[in-house]
C-alpha cells in the first residue's frame, strides 16, 4: 500500500521529479504523463498541484533559478523564459557557458 503524503511533501516530490526530467530530457519536453510515471502517481495529481503545463514549467524554472541549476536555466534562456531572463547575472553567465559547451 502506498503511503499518502502531506500536500506539501507531494508537491515537492512532483517538482523534484519534474526537475530531474527537465535535466535529463529538456525543460520543454517535460510532460504531465512523464512526471506522473516518474513519481508513480496519476496524471491528475500532477495537474491538481501544478495546473497547466505552463504553470508547471514556470515552477520548474523558478526552482532552477533559486537552486542555481544552469542546465535548466540555459534552456529557459534559449526559450526566452521570463524567469530565466531575470536570473542573477552570474547564473545567467554560467547558463550561457553551458549552452556554449564550455
N, CA, C and O atoms as CSV, one atom per row, in Angstrom:
chain,resi,resn,atom,element,x,y,z
A,1,UNK,N,N,0.838,-1.185,0.000
A,1,UNK,CA,C,0.000,0.000,0.000
A,1,UNK,C,C,0.881,1.246,0.000
A,1,UNK,O,O,1.849,1.336,0.755
A,2,UNK,N,N,0.529,2.210,-0.863
A,2,UNK,CA,C,1.295,3.442,-0.964
A,2,UNK,C,C,1.012,4.346,0.226
A,2,UNK,O,O,-0.105,4.406,0.740
A,3,UNK,N,N,2.048,5.040,0.643
A,3,UNK,CA,C,1.902,5.998,1.734
A,3,UNK,C,C,1.323,7.292,1.185
A,3,UNK,O,O,1.788,7.809,0.170
A,4,UNK,N,N,0.320,7.805,1.852
A,4,UNK,CA,C,-0.279,9.077,1.458
A,4,UNK,C,C,0.576,10.203,2.022
A,4,UNK,O,O,0.776,10.293,3.233
A,5,UNK,N,N,1.077,11.059,1.141
A,5,UNK,CA,C,1.925,12.158,1.560
A,5,UNK,C,C,1.100,13.394,1.875
A,5,UNK,O,O,0.012,13.592,1.335
A,6,UNK,N,N,1.634,14.208,2.747
A,6,UNK,CA,C,1.032,15.514,3.012
A,6,UNK,C,C,1.136,16.338,1.722
A,6,UNK,O,O,2.069,16.148,0.942
A,7,UNK,N,N,0.183,17.249,1.497
A,7,UNK,CA,C,0.197,18.028,0.249
A,7,UNK,C,C,1.526,18.728,-0.041
A,7,UNK,O,O,1.978,18.740,-1.186
A,8,UNK,N,N,2.146,19.303,0.966
A,8,UNK,CA,C,3.415,19.999,0.765
A,8,UNK,C,C,4.516,19.015,0.318
A,8,UNK,O,O,5.327,19.332,-0.551
A,9,UNK,N,N,4.526,17.843,0.918
A,9,UNK,CA,C,5.505,16.813,0.547
A,9,UNK,C,C,5.250,16.300,-0.870
A,9,UNK,O,O,6.186,16.109,-1.646
A,10,UNK,N,N,3.980,16.080,-1.200
A,10,UNK,CA,C,3.630,15.572,-2.533
A,10,UNK,C,C,4.027,16.589,-3.598
A,10,UNK,O,O,4.591,16.224,-4.630
A,11,UNK,N,N,3.734,17.867,-3.346
A,11,UNK,CA,C,4.079,18.907,-4.317
A,11,UNK,C,C,5.594,18.951,-4.513
A,11,UNK,O,O,6.064,19.060,-5.646
A,12,UNK,N,N,6.359,18.868,-3.432
A,12,UNK,CA,C,7.822,18.873,-3.532
A,12,UNK,C,C,8.316,17.649,-4.304
A,12,UNK,O,O,9.252,17.752,-5.097
A,13,UNK,N,N,7.697,16.502,-4.075
A,13,UNK,CA,C,8.067,15.274,-4.772
A,13,UNK,C,C,7.818,15.406,-6.278
A,13,UNK,O,O,8.655,15.010,-7.090
A,14,UNK,N,N,6.678,15.957,-6.635
A,14,UNK,CA,C,6.335,16.135,-8.047
A,14,UNK,C,C,7.299,17.124,-8.708
A,14,UNK,O,O,7.769,16.889,-9.821
A,15,UNK,N,N,7.588,18.216,-8.027
A,15,UNK,CA,C,8.502,19.207,-8.584
A,15,UNK,C,C,9.905,18.621,-8.742
A,15,UNK,O,O,10.568,18.868,-9.750
A,16,UNK,N,N,10.355,17.861,-7.772
A,16,UNK,CA,C,11.677,17.224,-7.860
A,16,UNK,C,C,11.746,16.295,-9.072
A,16,UNK,O,O,12.752,16.266,-9.782
A,17,UNK,N,N,10.680,15.543,-9.304
A,17,UNK,CA,C,10.640,14.660,-10.480
A,17,UNK,C,C,10.660,15.474,-11.766
A,17,UNK,O,O,11.356,15.115,-12.715
A,18,UNK,N,N,9.911,16.554,-11.808
A,18,UNK,CA,C,9.875,17.406,-13.000
A,18,UNK,C,C,11.246,18.010,-13.279
A,18,UNK,O,O,11.660,18.105,-14.435
A,19,UNK,N,N,11.949,18.416,-12.233
A,19,UNK,CA,C,13.298,18.976,-12.395
A,19,UNK,C,C,14.256,17.901,-12.916
A,19,UNK,O,O,15.063,18.163,-13.808
A,20,UNK,N,N,14.165,16.713,-12.366
A,20,UNK,CA,C,15.002,15.602,-12.833
A,20,UNK,C,C,14.765,15.344,-14.321
A,20,UNK,O,O,15.712,15.163,-15.086
A,21,UNK,N,N,13.503,15.331,-14.720
A,21,UNK,CA,C,13.173,15.094,-16.127
A,21,UNK,C,C,13.630,16.260,-17.006
A,21,UNK,O,O,14.068,16.048,-18.137
A,22,UNK,N,N,13.532,17.481,-16.494
A,22,UNK,CA,C,13.989,18.641,-17.266
A,22,UNK,C,C,15.493,18.565,-17.508
A,22,UNK,O,O,15.969,18.906,-18.590
A,23,UNK,N,N,16.236,18.119,-16.503
A,23,UNK,CA,C,17.690,17.953,-16.672
A,23,UNK,C,C,17.984,16.864,-17.698
A,23,UNK,O,O,18.860,17.020,-18.549
A,24,UNK,N,N,17.249,15.768,-17.610
A,24,UNK,CA,C,17.519,14.602,-18.452
A,24,UNK,C,C,17.014,14.766,-19.885
A,24,UNK,O,O,17.724,14.472,-20.847
A,25,UNK,N,N,15.771,15.244,-20.008
A,25,UNK,CA,C,15.100,15.251,-21.313
A,25,UNK,C,C,14.950,16.628,-21.936
A,25,UNK,O,O,14.706,16.746,-23.137
A,26,UNK,N,N,15.096,17.666,-21.127
A,26,UNK,CA,C,14.890,19.030,-21.618
A,26,UNK,C,C,13.652,19.650,-21.002
A,26,UNK,O,O,12.614,19.007,-20.848
A,27,UNK,N,N,13.789,20.883,-20.664
A,27,UNK,CA,C,12.742,21.669,-19.998
A,27,UNK,C,C,11.423,21.669,-20.778
A,27,UNK,O,O,10.352,21.508,-20.193
A,28,UNK,N,N,11.505,21.844,-22.071
A,28,UNK,CA,C,10.298,21.897,-22.901
A,28,UNK,C,C,9.710,20.512,-23.186
A,28,UNK,O,O,8.595,20.412,-23.696
A,29,UNK,N,N,10.436,19.459,-22.866
A,29,UNK,CA,C,9.965,18.097,-23.132
A,29,UNK,C,C,9.259,17.463,-21.936
A,29,UNK,O,O,8.728,16.357,-22.044
A,30,UNK,N,N,9.249,18.143,-20.818
A,30,UNK,CA,C,8.582,17.605,-19.626
A,30,UNK,C,C,7.075,17.568,-19.882
A,30,UNK,O,O,6.488,18.547,-20.345
A,31,UNK,N,N,6.463,16.428,-19.575
A,31,UNK,CA,C,5.005,16.287,-19.712
A,31,UNK,C,C,4.414,15.813,-18.388
A,31,UNK,O,O,5.112,15.250,-17.544
A,32,UNK,N,N,3.139,16.047,-18.226
A,32,UNK,CA,C,2.443,15.555,-17.017
A,32,UNK,C,C,2.552,14.039,-16.933
A,32,UNK,O,O,2.785,13.486,-15.858
A,33,UNK,N,N,2.384,13.371,-18.064
A,33,UNK,CA,C,2.473,11.906,-18.085
A,33,UNK,C,C,3.833,11.425,-17.602
A,33,UNK,O,O,3.920,10.506,-16.788
A,34,UNK,N,N,4.897,12.050,-18.104
A,34,UNK,CA,C,6.247,11.633,-17.727
A,34,UNK,C,C,6.499,11.875,-16.241
A,34,UNK,O,O,7.097,11.038,-15.566
A,35,UNK,N,N,6.049,13.006,-15.740
A,35,UNK,CA,C,6.223,13.314,-14.312
A,35,UNK,C,C,5.441,12.306,-13.474
A,35,UNK,O,O,5.963,11.764,-12.499
A,36,UNK,N,N,4.202,12.059,-13.850
A,36,UNK,CA,C,3.366,11.111,-13.110
A,36,UNK,C,C,3.999,9.718,-13.109
A,36,UNK,O,O,4.045,9.054,-12.074
A,37,UNK,N,N,4.483,9.282,-14.266
A,37,UNK,CA,C,5.140,7.966,-14.350
A,37,UNK,C,C,6.383,7.916,-13.471
A,37,UNK,O,O,6.633,6.920,-12.792
A,38,UNK,N,N,7.155,8.991,-13.487
A,38,UNK,CA,C,8.394,9.051,-12.705
A,38,UNK,C,C,8.121,8.935,-11.204
A,38,UNK,O,O,8.873,8.289,-10.474
A,39,UNK,N,N,7.030,9.571,-10.755
A,39,UNK,CA,C,6.681,9.562,-9.332
A,39,UNK,C,C,5.869,8.324,-8.965
A,39,UNK,O,O,5.901,7.871,-7.821
A,40,UNK,N,N,5.137,7.775,-9.947
A,40,UNK,CA,C,4.255,6.643,-9.671
A,40,UNK,C,C,2.895,7.080,-9.173
A,40,UNK,O,O,2.297,6.448,-8.303
A,41,UNK,N,N,2.414,8.186,-9.747
A,41,UNK,CA,C,1.106,8.736,-9.365
A,41,UNK,C,C,0.290,8.963,-10.637
A,41,UNK,O,O,0.771,8.728,-11.746
A,42,UNK,N,N,-0.938,9.417,-10.465
A,42,UNK,CA,C,-1.778,9.705,-11.621
A,42,UNK,C,C,-1.437,11.074,-12.208
A,42,UNK,O,O,-0.955,11.971,-11.517
A,43,UNK,N,N,-1.702,11.198,-13.484
A,43,UNK,CA,C,-1.500,12.477,-14.152
A,43,UNK,C,C,-2.375,13.560,-13.508
A,43,UNK,O,O,-1.987,14.726,-13.447
A,44,UNK,N,N,-3.552,13.162,-13.031
A,44,UNK,CA,C,-4.453,14.104,-12.381
A,44,UNK,C,C,-3.841,14.753,-11.145
A,44,UNK,O,O,-4.112,15.920,-10.861
A,45,UNK,N,N,-3.022,14.012,-10.410
A,45,UNK,CA,C,-2.362,14.595,-9.236
A,45,UNK,C,C,-1.364,15.664,-9.641
A,45,UNK,O,O,-1.235,16.684,-8.964
A,46,UNK,N,N,-0.663,15.441,-10.731
A,46,UNK,CA,C,0.264,16.465,-11.225
A,46,UNK,C,C,-0.523,17.721,-11.559
A,46,UNK,O,O,-0.121,18.825,-11.192
A,47,UNK,N,N,-1.639,17.559,-12.251
A,47,UNK,CA,C,-2.487,18.703,-12.600
A,47,UNK,C,C,-3.067,19.369,-11.358
A,47,UNK,O,O,-3.180,20.594,-11.301
A,48,UNK,N,N,-3.424,18.585,-10.391
A,48,UNK,CA,C,-4.003,19.136,-9.162
A,48,UNK,C,C,-3.021,20.089,-8.474
A,48,UNK,O,O,-3.411,21.153,-7.994
A,49,UNK,N,N,-1.760,19.701,-8.432
A,49,UNK,CA,C,-0.764,20.514,-7.724
A,49,UNK,C,C,-0.151,21.620,-8.578
A,49,UNK,O,O,0.286,22.639,-8.043
A,50,UNK,N,N,-0.113,21.435,-9.898
A,50,UNK,CA,C,0.577,22.409,-10.744
A,50,UNK,C,C,-0.277,22.991,-11.861
A,50,UNK,O,O,0.205,23.837,-12.614
A,51,UNK,N,N,-1.516,22.571,-11.990
A,51,UNK,CA,C,-2.388,23.152,-13.002
A,51,UNK,C,C,-1.950,22.796,-14.408
A,51,UNK,O,O,-1.820,21.622,-14.755
A,52,UNK,N,N,-1.728,23.809,-15.202
A,52,UNK,CA,C,-1.391,23.620,-16.613
A,52,UNK,C,C,0.105,23.365,-16.796
A,52,UNK,O,O,0.890,23.569,-15.870
A,53,UNK,N,N,0.489,22.928,-17.964
A,53,UNK,CA,C,1.905,22.723,-18.260
A,53,UNK,C,C,2.694,24.035,-18.181
A,53,UNK,O,O,3.813,24.033,-17.669
A,54,UNK,N,N,2.148,25.153,-18.669
A,54,UNK,CA,C,2.897,26.405,-18.479
A,54,UNK,C,C,3.141,26.720,-16.991
A,54,UNK,O,O,4.193,27.252,-16.637
A,55,UNK,N,N,2.188,26.399,-16.141
A,55,UNK,CA,C,2.385,26.631,-14.704
A,55,UNK,C,C,3.458,25.700,-14.139
A,55,UNK,O,O,4.274,26.117,-13.316
A,56,UNK,N,N,3.456,24.449,-14.578
A,56,UNK,CA,C,4.478,23.515,-14.120
A,56,UNK,C,C,5.855,23.960,-14.614
A,56,UNK,O,O,6.818,23.941,-13.848
A,57,UNK,N,N,5.959,24.355,-15.871
A,57,UNK,CA,C,7.247,24.814,-16.401
A,57,UNK,C,C,7.713,26.080,-15.679
A,57,UNK,O,O,8.907,26.247,-15.428
A,58,UNK,N,N,6.784,26.963,-15.349
A,58,UNK,CA,C,7.145,28.163,-14.587
A,58,UNK,C,C,7.756,27.765,-13.252
A,58,UNK,O,O,8.774,28.323,-12.845
A,59,UNK,N,N,7.141,26.803,-12.568
A,59,UNK,CA,C,7.655,26.368,-11.274
A,59,UNK,C,C,8.997,25.644,-11.405
A,59,UNK,O,O,9.862,25.779,-10.539
A,60,UNK,N,N,9.171,24.883,-12.476
A,60,UNK,CA,C,10.475,24.244,-12.729
A,60,UNK,C,C,11.539,25.325,-12.877
A,60,UNK,O,O,12.609,25.233,-12.276
A,61,UNK,N,N,11.248,26.353,-13.680
A,61,UNK,CA,C,12.237,27.397,-13.929
A,61,UNK,C,C,12.507,28.211,-12.668
A,61,UNK,O,O,13.657,28.550,-12.387
A,62,UNK,N,N,11.480,28.524,-11.919
A,62,UNK,CA,C,11.697,29.247,-10.651
A,62,UNK,C,C,12.596,28.434,-9.723
A,62,UNK,O,O,13.492,28.986,-9.084
A,63,UNK,N,N,12.362,27.141,-9.648
A,63,UNK,CA,C,13.179,26.269,-8.818
A,63,UNK,C,C,14.622,26.256,-9.334
A,63,UNK,O,O,15.568,26.344,-8.553
A,64,UNK,N,N,14.778,26.144,-10.656
A,64,UNK,CA,C,16.119,26.105,-11.254
A,64,UNK,C,C,16.887,27.388,-10.982
A,64,UNK,O,O,18.094,27.348,-10.743
A,65,UNK,N,N,16.211,28.508,-11.014
A,65,UNK,CA,C,16.864,29.788,-10.713
A,65,UNK,C,C,17.222,29.845,-9.231
A,65,UNK,O,O,18.341,30.209,-8.870
A,66,UNK,N,N,16.279,29.487,-8.386
A,66,UNK,CA,C,16.507,29.540,-6.931
A,66,UNK,C,C,17.636,28.601,-6.511
A,66,UNK,O,O,18.465,28.954,-5.671
A,67,UNK,N,N,17.663,27.409,-7.096
A,67,UNK,CA,C,18.658,26.397,-6.728
A,67,UNK,C,C,19.903,26.440,-7.617
A,67,UNK,O,O,20.810,25.621,-7.470
A,68,UNK,N,N,19.935,27.403,-8.537
A,68,UNK,CA,C,21.078,27.625,-9.425
A,68,UNK,C,C,21.453,26.370,-10.221
A,68,UNK,O,O,22.539,25.812,-10.067
A,69,UNK,N,N,20.527,25.951,-11.064
A,69,UNK,CA,C,20.735,24.790,-11.932
A,69,UNK,C,C,20.949,25.312,-13.357
A,69,UNK,O,O,19.988,25.516,-14.099
A,70,UNK,N,N,22.225,25.528,-13.738
A,70,UNK,CA,C,22.492,26.195,-15.018
A,70,UNK,C,C,21.971,25.469,-16.247
A,70,UNK,O,O,21.592,26.117,-17.222
A,71,UNK,N,N,21.940,24.128,-16.228
A,71,UNK,CA,C,21.484,23.422,-17.424
A,71,UNK,C,C,20.002,23.668,-17.717
A,71,UNK,O,O,19.594,23.659,-18.879
A,72,UNK,N,N,19.206,23.884,-16.691
A,72,UNK,CA,C,17.790,24.195,-16.921
A,72,UNK,C,C,17.625,25.681,-17.234
A,72,UNK,O,O,16.835,26.046,-18.105
A,73,UNK,N,N,18.359,26.536,-16.536
A,73,UNK,CA,C,18.289,27.975,-16.808
A,73,UNK,C,C,18.732,28.247,-18.247
A,73,UNK,O,O,18.169,29.113,-18.916
A,74,UNK,N,N,19.733,27.515,-18.720
A,74,UNK,CA,C,20.194,27.674,-20.104
A,74,UNK,C,C,19.054,27.399,-21.083
A,74,UNK,O,O,18.853,28.139,-22.046
A,75,UNK,N,N,18.319,26.331,-20.822
A,75,UNK,CA,C,17.183,26.003,-21.686
A,75,UNK,C,C,16.129,27.108,-21.638
A,75,UNK,O,O,15.519,27.443,-22.653
A,76,UNK,N,N,15.925,27.665,-20.451
A,76,UNK,CA,C,14.977,28.766,-20.300
A,76,UNK,C,C,15.421,30.010,-21.046
A,76,UNK,O,O,14.593,30.711,-21.627
A,77,UNK,N,N,16.718,30.293,-21.039
A,77,UNK,CA,C,17.222,31.448,-21.784
A,77,UNK,C,C,16.977,31.273,-23.272
A,77,UNK,O,O,16.552,32.205,-23.954
A,78,UNK,N,N,17.248,30.072,-23.773
A,78,UNK,CA,C,17.020,29.786,-25.191
A,78,UNK,C,C,15.535,29.941,-25.534
A,78,UNK,O,O,15.188,30.434,-26.607
A,79,UNK,N,N,14.661,29.514,-24.608
A,79,UNK,CA,C,13.213,29.588,-24.830
A,79,UNK,C,C,12.638,30.963,-24.485
A,79,UNK,O,O,11.433,31.189,-24.600
A,80,UNK,N,N,13.514,31.879,-24.061
A,80,UNK,CA,C,13.101,33.236,-23.666
A,80,UNK,C,C,12.120,33.230,-22.498
A,80,UNK,O,O,11.199,34.044,-22.431
A,81,UNK,N,N,12.339,32.297,-21.585
A,81,UNK,CA,C,11.514,32.225,-20.388
A,81,UNK,C,C,11.795,33.455,-19.520
A,81,UNK,O,O,12.953,33.757,-19.233
A,82,UNK,N,N,10.740,34.167,-19.100
A,82,UNK,CA,C,10.957,35.400,-18.328
A,82,UNK,C,C,11.663,35.172,-16.988
A,82,UNK,O,O,12.409,36.038,-16.532
A,83,UNK,N,N,11.441,34.035,-16.363
A,83,UNK,CA,C,12.094,33.758,-15.081
A,83,UNK,C,C,13.585,33.486,-15.283
A,83,UNK,O,O,14.405,33.891,-14.459
A,84,UNK,N,N,13.937,32.812,-16.359
A,84,UNK,CA,C,15.346,32.579,-16.666
A,84,UNK,C,C,16.039,33.895,-17.000
A,84,UNK,O,O,17.183,34.122,-16.606
A,85,UNK,N,N,15.339,34.756,-17.726
A,85,UNK,CA,C,15.927,36.037,-18.107
A,85,UNK,C,C,16.141,36.947,-16.896
A,85,UNK,O,O,16.983,37.845,-16.940
A,86,UNK,N,N,15.393,36.725,-15.826
A,86,UNK,CA,C,15.540,37.527,-14.606
A,86,UNK,C,C,16.512,36.898,-13.604
A,86,UNK,O,O,16.695,37.419,-12.504
A,87,UNK,N,N,17.129,35.791,-13.982
A,87,UNK,CA,C,18.084,35.124,-13.090
A,87,UNK,C,C,19.257,36.056,-12.804
A,87,UNK,O,O,19.555,36.943,-13.604
A,88,UNK,N,N,19.921,35.859,-11.671
A,88,UNK,CA,C,21.100,36.684,-11.367
A,88,UNK,C,C,22.147,36.577,-12.484
A,88,UNK,O,O,22.262,35.555,-13.160
A,89,UNK,N,N,22.895,37.654,-12.651
A,89,UNK,CA,C,23.882,37.721,-13.737
A,89,UNK,C,C,24.844,36.539,-13.737
A,89,UNK,O,O,25.126,35.973,-14.793
A,90,UNK,N,N,25.354,36.158,-12.562
A,90,UNK,CA,C,26.331,35.067,-12.522
A,90,UNK,C,C,25.713,33.739,-12.955
A,90,UNK,O,O,26.373,32.934,-13.613
A,91,UNK,N,N,24.465,33.506,-12.595
A,91,UNK,CA,C,23.786,32.278,-13.016
A,91,UNK,C,C,23.531,32.294,-14.520
A,91,UNK,O,O,23.717,31.285,-15.199
A,92,UNK,N,N,23.105,33.441,-15.033
A,92,UNK,CA,C,22.896,33.540,-16.488
A,92,UNK,C,C,24.211,33.312,-17.230
A,92,UNK,O,O,24.229,32.667,-18.279
A,93,UNK,N,N,25.312,33.838,-16.689
A,93,UNK,CA,C,26.621,33.648,-17.318
A,93,UNK,C,C,27.006,32.168,-17.326
A,93,UNK,O,O,27.520,31.668,-18.326
A,94,UNK,N,N,26.760,31.463,-16.212
A,94,UNK,CA,C,27.050,30.025,-16.176
A,94,UNK,C,C,26.163,29.269,-17.142
A,94,UNK,O,O,26.600,28.299,-17.761
A,95,UNK,N,N,24.909,29.709,-17.277
A,95,UNK,CA,C,23.978,29.060,-18.200
A,95,UNK,C,C,24.440,29.255,-19.650
A,95,UNK,O,O,24.355,28.332,-20.461
A,96,UNK,N,N,24.919,30.436,-19.963
A,96,UNK,CA,C,25.418,30.708,-21.316
A,96,UNK,C,C,26.635,29.834,-21.603
A,96,UNK,O,O,26.774,29.307,-22.707
A,97,UNK,N,N,27.513,29.678,-20.617
A,97,UNK,CA,C,28.667,28.791,-20.801
A,97,UNK,C,C,28.207,27.357,-21.018
A,97,UNK,O,O,28.802,26.617,-21.801
A,98,UNK,N,N,27.154,26.974,-20.325
A,98,UNK,CA,C,26.601,25.628,-20.507
A,98,UNK,C,C,26.114,25.461,-21.948
A,98,UNK,O,O,26.357,24.433,-22.581
A,99,UNK,N,N,25.425,26.484,-22.457
A,99,UNK,CA,C,24.915,26.433,-23.839
A,99,UNK,C,C,26.079,26.307,-24.823
A,99,UNK,O,O,26.019,25.553,-25.794
A,100,UNK,N,N,27.137,27.067,-24.545
A,100,UNK,CA,C,28.302,27.082,-25.442
A,100,UNK,C,C,29.165,25.821,-25.290
A,100,UNK,O,O,30.070,25.578,-26.089
A,101,UNK,N,N,28.873,25.025,-24.257
A,101,UNK,CA,C,29.630,23.802,-24.043
A,101,UNK,C,C,30.990,24.035,-23.417
A,101,UNK,O,O,31.901,23.222,-23.571
A,102,UNK,N,N,31.124,25.149,-22.709
A,102,UNK,CA,C,32.418,25.455,-22.076
A,102,UNK,C,C,32.533,24.870,-20.691
A,102,UNK,O,O,33.559,25.040,-20.032
